[in-house]
Amino acid sequence: MVTHATPELLSGHLPRLLRHWPPPHRVSVAVYAPGEDFCLAQAVLSWLWRCADRELALSRRASFHVFFRGADAAGVATKTAALDSGGVGLLEVDCAVQPELESRFGRVEKS
């Protein structure tokens, strides 16, 4: 199964999709994250990976591909250069609190 989403739709869309397509189905997700939305995508994916994985088996069933316009590449490189991991990685998150879901496309209500 292949799907696409913007960062603010991932936390609601992906769990529903994985519940609808139980194992052994796998899901490949393309995430459009231009400009500042890259940081939002990283926060949402980190929360899903670290906090929703037990319920959804996300680490075994999903792959993520974050993409953006070439014009946004320099900004993304600047934002990720400061990470301790030396590159793009998962963030430390509080599983009791979902990331704020506001992007350049507007605020989205949590599902």
Secondary structure, DSSP 8 states (H G I E B T S, - for coil): -EEEE-HHHHHHHHHHHHHHS-TT--EEEEEE--TTHHHHHHHHHHHHHHHSHHHH-HHHHEEEEEE--GGGHHHHHHHHHTSTTSSS------TTS----EETTEE----
